[in-house]
């Protein structure tokens, strides 16, 4: 706005100068015309006045422009400082936010690294488990370890034996020492994993039927071996348990191979999984506890009779002690009587008044001599003649 005014003023000054020049040219006398000094003088004065006025306006305009420029510079400086403060504040907030975000991102990266490490460990463990399950001997050891953990967690230590040797030399994975009936029961761990995996991977009906035949064959072989080895008349119970350390295999048997399970039950070999074995072991523990309580009932009865005899002897001894207390009470009453007599005689002795005549005798105010002794045995109690 101020620059525009300055441009307008300059253009006005130039226009005034041009107008004055044109006027001088018009008023200049032509050839042969006489010059008029008065007009020239008037025109010069008018031009001088216009020049002075224009100079004054330019000076005033310059002062106004300077003042406005200073005000504009101050306003721009204030706005710049305010804008700089806001920018610094915004940058500071942005830095804090970015730092917080970076810290959170760092924590998440640490968690991701930890999770990735756990996944790597889990993958290695899964690979190790697969290696274990791929070997029959290692798979059998895995089933035995799981069986041992379940039995040790439920039953007392004196009620089972691992790797027990029977009379015929056969060694059982676990022998439960149950009372008769039913008697000791053998638990043998089996894991038909290959046939089950073949059944799960079967893609056609032919492959599935082949896998089912393999699974039926494996279960039948295991059941027959357990029935022949671990059901020994006179030594073990008339039944045995086959432990499957996989709930999936156990569920597949009961859902799709009910005839195999029925055949095992007819052979007195009962198939159990970790869950069903846990429930069965808890039931066995309750039975053992009940049997032991019944066996201990006779001992408890004998101990109770002995305790009653002790109570009877204690009652007799309390009666004797009560008689002694009664006798001691009688003796105490007699002692109190004697001390009362002595106290009263002492009071009478203090009341004796000695004079010129005979000394009066102390009256016998007692019921009798204390402790059966004559009263005049004491020298203080004799009469003075």
C-alpha positions in Angstrom: 0.0 0.0 0.0 2.8 2.5 0.9 4.8 1.6 -2.2 1.7 2.2 -4.3 1.3 5.7 -2.8 5.0 6.5 -3.5 4.6 5.4 -7.1 1.4 7.6 -7.4 3.3 10.6 -5.9 6.2 10.2 -8.3 3.8 9.9 -11.3 2.0 13.1 -10.1 5.3 15.0 -9.8 6.3 13.9 -13.3 2.8 14.9 -14.6 3.1 18.3 -13.0 6.5 18.9 -14.5 5.3 17.8 -17.9 2.3 20.1 -17.6 4.5 23.0 -16.6 6.9 22.4 -19.5 4.0 22.2 -21.9 2.6 25.4 -20.6 5.9 27.2 -21.0 6.1 26.0 -24.6 2.6 27.2 -25.3 3.2 30.6 -23.8 6.6 31.2 -25.4 6.2 34.0 -28.0 6.4 33.0 -31.6 8.7 34.5 -34.1 8.0 38.1 -34.4 5.9 38.3 -31.2 7.0 40.3 -28.3 7.7 38.5 -25.0 5.7 39.2 -21.9 7.9 39.3 -18.8 5.0 39.5 -16.5 3.6 36.1 -17.7 7.0 34.5 -17.4 7.5 35.8 -13.9 4.1 34.6 -12.8 4.6 31.2 -14.4 8.0 30.9 -12.7 6.5 31.7 -9.3 3.7 29.3 -9.9 6.2 26.6 -10.8 8.3 27.4 -7.8 5.3 27.1 -5.5 4.3 23.8 -7.1 7.8 22.5 -6.7 7.9 23.5 -3.0 4.5 22.0 -2.4 5.6 18.8 -4.2 8.8 18.6 -2.1 6.8 19.1 1.1 4.4 16.4 0.1 7.3 14.1 -0.8 9.0 14.7 2.5 5.7 14.0 4.4 5.1 11.0 2.3 8.7 9.8 3.0 8.1 10.2 6.8 4.8 8.4 6.6 6.4 5.6 4.6 9.3 5.3 7.1 6.9 5.1 10.0 4.8 2.5 8.3 7.9 0.6 7.3 9.1 0.6 10.9 5.7 -0.5 12.1 5.6 -3.2 9.4 9.1 -4.4 10.3 8.1 -4.6 14.0 4.9 -6.4 13.2 6.7 -8.8 10.9 9.4 -9.4 13.6 6.7 -10.1 16.3 4.8 -12.4 14.0 8.1 -14.1 13.1 9.0 -14.6 16.8 5.5 -15.9 17.5 5.7 -18.2 14.5 9.2 -19.3 15.6 8.0 -20.1 19.1 5.0 -22.1 17.8 7.3 -23.9 15.3 9.8 -24.8 18.2 6.9 -25.9 20.4 5.5 -28.1 17.6 8.9 -29.5 16.9 9.5 -30.3 20.5 6.1 -32.1 20.7 6.9 -33.9 17.5 10.3 -35.0 18.9 8.7 -36.2 22.1 6.0 -38.1 20.2 8.6 -39.6 17.8 10.8 -40.6 20.8 7.8 -42.2 22.5 6.9 -44.0 19.3 10.4 -45.1 18.8 10.6 -46.4 22.4 7.3 -48.3 21.9 8.6 -49.6 18.6 11.8 -50.7 20.3 9.9 -52.6 23.0 7.7 -54.2 20.4 10.8 -55.3 18.4 12.2 -56.8 21.6 9.0 -58.7 22.2 9.0 -59.8 18.6 12.6 -61.0 19.0 11.6 -62.8 22.1 8.6 -64.4 20.5 10.7 -65.3 17.5 13.2 -66.9 19.8 10.5 -68.8 21.6 9.1 -70.0 18.2 12.5 -71.1 17.2 12.9 -73.0 20.4 9.5 -74.5 20.0 10.3 -75.5 16.4 13.4 -77.2 17.6 11.5 -79.0 20.3 8.8 -80.0 17.8 11.6 -81.4 15.6 13.0 -83.2 18.5 9.6 -84.6 19.4 9.2 -85.7 15.8 12.6 -87.4 15.9 11.5 -89.1 19.2 8.2 -90.3 17.8 9.8 -91.5 14.6 11.8 -94.1 16.5 9.9 -97.0 18.0 12.2 -97.4 21.0 12.2 -93.7 21.7 8.5 -93.6 21.2 8.1 -96.4 23.8 10.3 -94.5 26.2 8.1 -91.4 25.7 5.0 -93.4 26.6 6.7 -94.9 29.7 7.8 -91.4 30.9 4.2 -90.1 30.5 2.8 -93.1 32.3 5.3 -92.7 35.1 4.4 -89.0 35.6 0.7 -89.8 35.8 1.1 -92.7 38.3 3.6 -90.7 40.6 1.2 -87.7 40.6 -1.8 -89.7 41.8 -0.8 -92.8 43.8 1.3 -93.1 47.0 4.8 -94.4 46.4 4.2 -97.8 48.1 1.4 -98.7 45.8 3.2 -99.1 42.5 6.4 -100.5 40.9 8.0 -99.4 37.6 9.7 -102.0 35.5 8.5 -104.8 37.8 9.6 -108.3 37.0 7.0 -111.0 37.3 7.5 -114.6 38.3 7.9 -115.8 34.7 10.6 -113.2 34.0 8.5 -110.8 32.1 9.0 -107.1 32.9 6.0 -104.8 33.1 6.2 -101.0 32.6 4.2 -100.5 35.8 2.6 -102.8 38.3 -0.1 -101.4 40.6 -0.2 -103.1 44.0 -4.0 -103.3 44.5 -5.6 -105.4 47.2 -7.6 -108.6 46.4 -9.9 -108.3 44.6 -8.8 -107.5 41.9 -5.1 -107.9 42.9 -2.0 -106.4 41.2 -2.7 -104.9 37.8 -0.1 -104.3 35.0 -0.1 -101.2 32.9 1.8 -101.4 29.6 2.5 -98.4 27.3 1.9 -98.8 23.6 2.0 -96.2 20.8 0.8 -97.3 17.3 1.8 -94.0 15.7 2.7 -95.1 12.2 -0.6 -96.7 11.4 -2.5 -93.7 12.8 -0.4 -91.3 10.8 -1.0 -93.4 7.7 -4.7 -93.2 8.4 -4.6 -89.4 8.8 -2.6 -89.0 5.6 -4.8 -91.3 3.5 -6.2 -89.5 0.4 -8.1 -92.2 -1.3 -10.4 -95.0 -0.1 -7.8 -97.6 -0.9 -5.2 -95.9 1.2 -7.6 -95.4 4.0 -8.7 -99.0 4.0 -5.0 -100.1 4.0 -4.3 -97.8 7.0 -7.3 -99.1 8.9 -6.2 -102.7 8.4 -2.7 -101.7 9.6 -4.1 -100.0 12.7 -6.4 -102.9 13.5 -3.5 -105.3 13.1 -1.2 -103.2 15.4 -3.8 -102.9 18.2 -4.6 -106.6 18.0 -0.9 -107.5 18.3 -0.5 -105.3 21.3 -3.6 -106.6 23.0 -2.6 -110.2 22.4 1.0 -109.6 23.8 -0.3 -107.9 26.9 -2.9 -110.6 27.6 -0.3 -113.3 27.3 2.5 -111.6 29.2 0.8 -109.7 32.0 -2.3 -111.6 32.9 -0.9 -114.3 35.2 -3.3 -116.3 37.2 -2.5 -116.3 40.9 0.0 -113.4 40.6 -1.8 -110.6 38.8 -5.4 -109.6 38.3 -7.5 -111.1 35.6 -7.2 -107.9 33.6 -4.5 -105.5 32.3 -4.3 -101.9 31.0 -2.9 -100.7 27.7 -1.8 -97.1 28.0 -2.0 -94.9 24.8 -0.1 -91.7 25.4 -2.1 -89.8 22.7 -5.7 -88.6 23.2 -6.0 -88.4 19.4 -5.2 -92.1 18.8 -7.5 -93.0 21.7 -10.4 -90.9 20.3 -9.9 -92.4 16.8 -10.1 -95.9 18.2 -13.3 -95.3 20.1 -14.9 -93.3 17.2 -14.0 -95.5 14.2 -12.8 -98.8 15.6 -15.4 -99.8 18.2 -14.9 -103.5 17.2 -11.2 -103.3 18.1 -12.0 -101.8 21.5 -14.7 -104.5 22.1 -12.2 -107.3 21.2 -9.7 -105.8 23.6 -12.3 -105.7 26.4 -13.2 -109.3 25.8 -9.5 -110.2 26.2 -9.5 -108.3 29.5 -7.1 -105.7 28.2 -8.6 -102.3 28.7 -7.3 -99.4 26.6 -6.8 -96.1 28.4 -5.6 -92.6 27.5 -3.9 -90.1 29.8 -7.2 -88.6 30.8 -9.0 -91.9 31.5 -6.0 -93.3 33.2 -5.9 -90.3 35.5 -9.5 -90.8 36.5 -8.9 -94.6 37.0 -5.9 -94.0 39.2 -7.9 -91.6 41.4 -10.6 -94.3 41.8 -7.9 -96.9 42.7 -6.4 -94.5 45.3 -9.8 -94.2 46.9 -10.2 -98.0 47.0 -6.7 -98.4 48.5 -7.5 -95.9 51.2 -10.8 -97.7 52.1 -9.1 -101.1 52.3 -6.3 -99.7 54.4 -8.8 -98.2 56.8 -10.6 -101.5 57.1 -7.3 -103.3 57.8 -6.5 -100.8 60.4 -9.9 -101.1 62.1 -8.8 -104.1 64.2 -5.7 -102.3 65.3 -7.7 -99.3 66.2 -10.1 -101.4 68.2 -7.3 -103.0 70.2 -5.8 -99.6 70.9 -9.2 -98.3 72.0 -9.5 -101.2 74.5 -6.1 -100.4 75.9 -7.0 -96.8 76.2 -10.2 -97.8 78.2 -8.1 -99.9 80.6 -5.8 -96.9 81.1 -8.8 -94.7 81.8 -10.0 -97.2 84.4 -6.7 -97.3 86.2 -6.6 -93.5 86.1 -10.0 -93.4 87.7 -8.8 -95.6 90.6 -5.8 -93.5 91.1 -7.9 -90.4 91.1 -10.1 -92.0 93.9 -7.0 -92.8 95.9 -5.8 -89.3 95.5 -9.2 -88.0 96.6 -9.0 -90.1 99.8 -5.6 -88.7 100.5 -7.0 -85.2 100.0 -9.8 -85.9 102.4 -7.4 -87.2 105.1 -5.1 -84.1 104.5 -8.2 -81.9 104.9 -9.0 -83.5 108.3 -5.5 -83.1 109.5 -5.5 -79.4 108.4 -8.8 -78.9 110.4 -7.2 -80.4 113.5 -4.1 -78.3 113.1 -6.3 -75.2 112.8 -8.1 -76.2 116.0 -4.8 -76.5 117.9 -3.5 -73.2 116.6 -6.7 -71.6 117.7 -6.3 -72.9 121.2 -2.7 -71.7 121.4 -3.7 -68.3 120.2 -6.5 -67.9 122.8 -4.2 -69.1 125.7 -1.6 -66.6 124.6 -4.3 -63.8 124.8 -5.2 -64.9 128.3 -1.6 -64.9 129.4 -1.3 -61.3 128.2 -4.4 -60.4 130.2 -2.9 -61.6 133.6 -2.5 -58.8 136.2 0.3 -59.5 138.7 -0.4 -58.2 142.2 0.6 -58.9 145.9 -1.7 -61.8 146.2 -1.8 -65.1 144.4 -1.7 -65.2 140.7 -5.1 -66.3 139.4 -5.2 -69.5 137.3 -5.8 -69.4 133.7 -9.3 -70.6 132.9 -9.6 -73.6 130.7 -11.6 -72.3 127.8 -10.7 -75.0 125.5 -12.6 -78.1 124.7 -9.7 -80.3 125.6 -5.9 -80.5 125.6 -4.4 -80.1 122.2 -3.1 -83.2 120.4 -4.1 -85.3 123.5 -1.5 -83.7 125.8 -2.3 -82.4 129.4 -2.7 -78.7 129.5 -0.5 -78.2 132.6 2.5 -79.8 130.9 3.5 -76.3 129.7 5.2 -74.3 132.4 3.4 -71.1 131.4 0.0 -72.7 131.9 0.6 -73.9 135.5 -1.1 -72.0 138.4 1.1 -70.1 140.8 0.4 -70.7 144.5 
